[in-house]
Structures are given as C-alpha cells and as structure tokens.
C-alpha cells in the first residue's frame, strides 16, 4: 500500500508494523468500553505503537522522500490536525513542525488522514517521533542523497538576484554562524560537533564564502585565498624559464602526452605543450596584476571578477595541476637520488595507485576536476607547489588535535598562510574576516 493512500484496514493504519492487531469483537468481549469503530481504531493504534515502538529514522525518512516525489497533498494548518484534547501539544514544543515544508511532507505521507482518529497519547508520541525525524532529516540530509545530486546542488550557486546567467564560483560572504544555523538545524551528535566547530572558527573569522563544488573546490578555494591576499609575485613565478616548463618536461617524459586537459584527450605533444604554456602565462599574468593592487577591497573585487570568468578560471586550475606534477617529479627524483624529502612525499608514492609520477598523473591529477578532487596527501603537494601554508579548519575533527591541520605540518616561516574550512575533507569553503596575509 502506498503510504500516501488512506488506510483501509486496521492493520494498514500504521503500515506494515509487524503486529497482529486484535479485532473489534475481541476488544468488546474483553470488556473494553468500546462504543464505536472510531474508538476501536484508537485502541488498535495504541497497541501497534506500544508493540512496535517508534519507527526507524532511516525507514521513515525513506518513506518521506519517496512520497515527496509522488505525493500531491496540500499543506494543512496546525490546528486542523493536532488533537484538541491534547493540551500539552504546543507549537513551541515542536518548532520544526511549524515549518511549511514539514507540514507539507506530513500531508503527502498521508499521516494527517488518521491523526484526528488517534488517541491523544498516541498522537503526542507520534508527533514527538515526527519532530525527531524532521530534525534528523535537516541535519543528516546529505547522507541520503547520492553524490551526483549533492554536486549538482553545489554547482548551482547563483547571484543573489536569482539570475542563473552567472554561476558563482565563490559566493558572497555570509555571517558564519548564520550559515551554521542554516546548514545544521538538528541536535544529532554530528550536528552538535559541527556547531561547536563553527563557533570556534567564528572566534577568528566573522564570515564564510561558499565555494562551488565541482571537484576543483580545493584548488579554487586555495587559489582564491592566495590571490586575494597577494601583495607580491611569488619567486617561483618570476623564474625566466617558468613558461618553458611544459616543453622541458615533455622532452624528458613521453608519458606526459597522456595529460588530460579540460576533458580533451588525444592531443599531439606540441598541442599539449602550447596549451599548458598558455595556462602558465595566464597564471603569472593574473597573479602579477592582482598583487599590484594596493587596496585590499579592490584586490578582492578583482578576484571576484576573475572567478566569474569560467574559461580563465579553469585554465588557472589546469596550470596548478601541471605545476603539482612538476613538484611531484622533483620530489620523486630527489628521493631516488638520496636527497632529503618531506615525509608526505613518501606517503604520496607509497600508494598502489601512485607509486611513481606517471601513475600519479594517470590515476590522480588527471582526475581532479573530472571524477575526483584532491585527497589529503595531495593537499600537501599543493602547498609545496605554491609554497604556501594551507591552514584548514576540519569541523568534523572538532575537539581533537586535528581540528586545525596545516599543510605542510612543518611550514616554512616565510611562507604565506591561507585558511580554508571543511566539514568532510572533500569540500572546502573560505572563512573571511581576517583579510591581512599572515605567517605562522
């Protein structure tokens, strides 16, 4: 039976609850003061609830999502379905049940059709369960959505005006605690930990900027922070042969011809070299232009404008990826030649999928922006490539030594610092409010 339909039997009143309900004749024979079929149903529902217990959150939520898609019910006002005889059922006791979307869900599930027939005690218990489920739904929603659905939502950050013309790579700033309240409305252990984490971050940063989630988010957040704080061109960008790097590497390593750029495969070696060279030149040009802007607010505006231009933005990410490959090759060769390398380099090449730079390119760097993002060890590689310390507030690690993680964990004193925030080590946002560049 579809949950949205009216129950036709006593057994169907709560769905397949797994309890054999006594018939009306049995209740009457036992001396129960049953005067009508309506009161019989009340007794049967109470038995079902007592025997079965509260429904499992996952089960209820699954039914909720299924019937949201199929149902056509209308929102029913609170007073039309709360039993009048239950004086303790107050709106303030179940604040989530006052929200339109919650009441609409209950209507579509068919719950409202038998609420009036329920005994007050049963109705109150059921409302308590519904409130808990709705709270759970708010705080744990992503667990029940597939990855594609989540990514599609993250990619649809649009202008405040509601126009879909310009998809924002970095959304406007928002009060960080308001953002927290919006994203984590429940009281589950995970939600409580996230709230505590955001509270801790709010002591240092007043606002947060959401970052578009398309598997480039780690590169996007890091580069945006670096450019918005830049006051000079990094030394590694000032090298005379910087733009000759693609040609240099391709002459040594034939396998780099399999480098994947913007989902275009099968290029000739010359085409790859020329295109990557253009990306590197663009990175140098944009970094130089932005770093020459003295006023912080004007520099921020320049970054906002740059990250609205998708063609240039994604070209910068491809430049960063190629620079990461170059850093990985240098570290690999240094280790093979007996030179000292950072610990993360051992971990980077200890994986079965990246035992050498060629495998790293095929299985990891080529996938960034396409089928995957940066893994933890690759955050170290990014930091070494940019010669920046990446400080990350990892909210799910709140109240542990890993709540604030540094990439690398032994940063150079003269490396600038950029700060990111993550809830899961997959997607990164940007905390703002401390605009001046700092060093540890």
N, C-alpha and C positions, 0 to 999 in steps of 0.2 A: 504493500500500500504506500502510495506517495504521502510523505509527511504533510504536504500542503492540503490534502483532502480531509474532509470531516470523518472522524472515526465512525464506523458503522456497527461495531460490536464492543462489548465491554473490554475484551482483550486488546482491541485496537486503540483504546483511549490513550495509552502511553506508548503505542507502537509495540514492537516485539520485546516486551520487558522480561520474558522468561519466567513468568509467574502464572500458575493456574488460578484464575480468579473464580471464587465461588459464585454460583448462580443466584439469582434473586430469590428463588424458592428456598434455598439453603439458608440464606440470611434470615428470611422470615421465620423459618422453622426453629431457628436457634433463639427466637425470642427477641430479635432485634426490632427496635421501634422504627420500622421502615414503613412509611406511609405512601411512598411514591417511587416510581422508577428513577426519578431525579436523585432522591436520597440514596437509593441503591448504588447508583453510579459513584456517588461521593465516597461511600464505604469501600467500594471496589478500588477506586483510585488510591485511597489511603493505604490499602493492603499492598497494592502494587509498589507504591513508593517505599513503604517500610521494608518489604521483602527485597526489592531490587537495590535500593539505595540510590544515591544521586548518580545521574548518568555520567559516563566518562567524558572529560573535556574534549578529547580528540574526536570522539564519536559525535557529540553534539555539534562541534564546530564543522565537521564534515557535512552533517545534515544541513547545517545553516548555509554553508557555501553552495551546496547543491541546489537548495531551494531558492537562494537568491537569484540564481541564474534562470530557474524555471518558473518561479512564482510570479503572481501578478497582484498580490494583495496590496491594500492601501494602508497608510499609517492610521492607527487607531488611537484616539486620545487616551491619556492615562485613566481618566475617571470612568471610561467605558469598559474597562476590563479589570480593574482592581476591585476585589470583593468589598462591598460597602461594610460588611460586618467585621472586617479585619481592621481594627482601629490602629494597630501598630505598623501597618504598611504605609510608610510616609515616603514622599518623593526624595527627601534628603537621605533616606536610608539606602537608596539605590540610585545614586546620581546618574550612572550610565544609562539606566532605563528611561531617563528623561530625554535622551538624545533621539532625534527623529530617525536616524539610521537604525538604531537599536529597535525601536518600536516597529519600524517597517519590516525588519527581519523577523520579528516575532509574529507579525501578521502573516507574512509569507510562509512561515513554517507551519501555520495552522494552529499554533498554541492558543491564540486568542479565542478560538472557537469553542474550547472547552474550559477556559479559565473561569467563566461565570458559573459553571456547574461544579467546580471543585470546592471541597470543604475549605474553610478559611485557613486551617493549619497547613493543609496540603498546598494551598495556593501560596502561602507565605514561604514555605520551604522551597517550592519551585521557583519563586521569584529570587530567592537567595542564590539558588543554583544558577539561574539565568544571569544574574548580576555578575557572579564569579566567572562564568563562561565569557560574557561580553568583555570583562576586564582582561581575561586571558587572551581573548581574540585581539584586543587592542595592542597588547604588549608583545605577543608572540606571533604576529601575523605572518612575518616573512618565513617562518618555519613551514607553513602550509602552502606557500606559493613556489612554483618552480623557478629555476634560475633565470629563464628567459623572461618571465613576467616581471621579476624584480629589475632586471637590467633594462627592460623597456620603460619601466616607470622612471628609473634614474636618468634615462636619456631624454626624458620629456620635460626637462627644466626649461620653462619658457619665461619670457619677460613678465613683469608684474602686471602689465596692461592686459595680459591674456592673449596677446598675439603669438601665433606659432611661427611667425616668419623667422625669428632669431632664436634658435635653441641656445641657451646659455651654457657654456662650459663651466663657468663659476658663477653661481647665483649671488644676488645682492646679500649683504650682511644681514644677519638676524640675531636678536638677543639670544645668547647661548642657552639660557635657562628656559626661555620661551620655546626654543627649538626642542629642548629636552622634554618639556611637558607635552608638547605636540606628538613627539615620537614615542614616548614611553609613559603611557597613561595607566598602566596596570600596577599591581603590587606583587608580582611574582618575584622570586629571588633574582632572576636576571634583570628585571626592570629596576629593582631596588639598587642593584650593583651599578647599573648604567647611570641612574640618577645621582648616586654618590660620586661616580666618576666625573659627570658633568659639573657637579658642584665644585669638585676640586679644580677642574680646569677653569671654571669661572673666576677663581681667585687670581688667575693670571691673564685671562682673556675675556673680554666682555661680549664678543660676538663670534658667530660662526658663519662660514660661507660654504654652502653645499657644492660639491664637485660632481660633475656629470660622470655617471658610471658606465663606461664602455670599454673596460679593460685597459684603458690608458690612465685611469684615475691617479695612480701613484706617480706616474710621470707628470701628469697635468698639475696635481697639487704641489709637487716639489718644484717644478719649473716656475709655476705662477708665484710661489712664495719667493723663490730666488730672484726672479726678475723684479718683483715689486719692492724688494729690499736692496737691490743692486745699486751701488754707488760708484763702482768702477768695473772695468772689463777684467775678468779673471786672467791670470798669467797664461794659463793653458790655451786661452783663446787668442792670445797675442802672438803665438808662435808663427814664424814666417811660412812654415810648410804645413800649417794646420789644414788647409783645404786640399792638400795633396795626399792626405791620409788614405782615401779610398784607392787611389791608383797604386800607392805604395803597398797596401795590404793585398790587393788583388794580384799584384805581381809575384807575391810570395805564397799565397794560399789560394789555390784554384777553387777550393770548395766554397769560397765566399760568393761565387757566381750564383749559388743557390739562395742567396739572401732574398728575403721576401719583403717587398716594399708596397704598402697600401694595396694589398691583395692582388698584386700583379706578378705573375710568375713567367719564367722562361725568357727573361731579358738576356741580351748579349752582354758580355763583360764590359764593353765600352759604355753601353747604356746605363748599367748599374753604377759604374764609376762616376759618370757625368751627373746622374741624378742625385746620388749621395753628396757629391761635391756641392751641388746647388743647395741642398739642405743645410750643409755645414756653413756655407756662406751666409745663408739666411739667418741661422742661429747667431753667428758672430755679429751680423748687422743689427739685428733686433736687440741683442744684449747691449751692444755699444750705444745704440740710440737711447734706450731706456735708462741706462746707467748715467747718461749725461744730463738727465732731467734732475734738477736740484730739489724742487719742491716735492715732498712725499705724496701729496694728494694728486699732483699732476702725473707723477710716475705711476700711481695706482690707476688713474684714468687711462693711461697709455696701455697698461697691462690688460685692463678690462676690454679695451678696443681690440687688442691683438688676439685675445682669446674668444672673440666673436667671429674671427675670420678662420673658418674651418680649414681652408686649403693651407694657409700658412701655419696654423696651429699643429696640424697633423704632420706637416713637413718637419717641424721642430722636434716632434717626438721620434720620428724616424732618425733624425740626426743624433738624438740622445742614445737611441738603441745601438747605433753603429759605434758611437764612442764607448758605450759599455762593452761591446765586443772587443774593441781595441784594448781597453783596460784588462779584460779577461785574458787576452792573448799575452800581454805583457806579464801579468801575474803568473800565468802558466809557464812561460819561458823562464822567468826568474826562478821559479821553484825547481824546474828541471836542471837549471844551471847552478843550483846550490845557494842561491841568494835568499835572503830572508824575505818572507812574505807574510801578510796578515793572516790570522787564524781562519777568517771567513773564506779565504782562498782555498784552503784545504777542504772545507765543507762544500764549497761550490763545485769542486771537481771530484768529490767523493760520491756524488750521486750517480746511480746507474745510468741516468738519462743525460748526464753532462760530465763524462769522465775526461773530456778534452774540449777545447774551444769549438771545434766543429760540431760536436753533439750539443753543446750549449746553444749554438746558433740555431740548429735544426729544431731542437725539442723545446727550447725556452724563449730565446729572444725573437725568433720568427713568429712565435705565438702571441707575443704581447700586442694587445690591441685587436687581435683577431679572435682567438679562442681562449685566451687566458691573460692574467695580469702578472704583476711581479710577486714572486714568492719572497719569504723573509730573507733568505740569503742573498737574493738579488737586490734587496734594498741596500745591503752593504756595498754591493757592486756599484749601484747608482751613486751612493755617497762618495765612494772613492773616485768615480769618474768625474763628478762635478767638483770634488774637493770641498764639499760642504758637509757639515754635520746635520743629519736629519734627526730631529727630536720628535718622537711620536708618543702621544698620549693614547695608550691602549686601554680603552674603557673597560673591556671585559676582564682585564687584569687588575682592576682596582683593588687596593689594599694588599698588593703583592710587590715584590721588588721589581717586577717587570711592568709596572703601571706606566712608568716613563722609561722608554727604551731609546737608546742612542745608536745611530748607525753612522760611523762605526762606534763600538763601545769604548774605544781609546782614541778619541778625536784629537786632531792636531789643534794646538792653541790658536793658531791664526786662521783656522777655517771658520767661515761664517756659519750661522745656525739658522735653519728653517724649521718651523714647527707644524706638524700635522696632527690629526686626530682620527682615530679609527675605533669602530665598535667590534671588528671581527678580523682584522689583519687582511681584509680583502678590499674593502672600500675605504677611501681616505677623504676626509673633509679638511677645511682650513680654519683654524681658530685665528681670529684677528682682534686687534685692540691694543697690542703691543707692536707698533709699526717699525720701531727702530731696530736695525740689524745689531745683533749681539754676538759675542763669542763666549764660549764656555771657559 
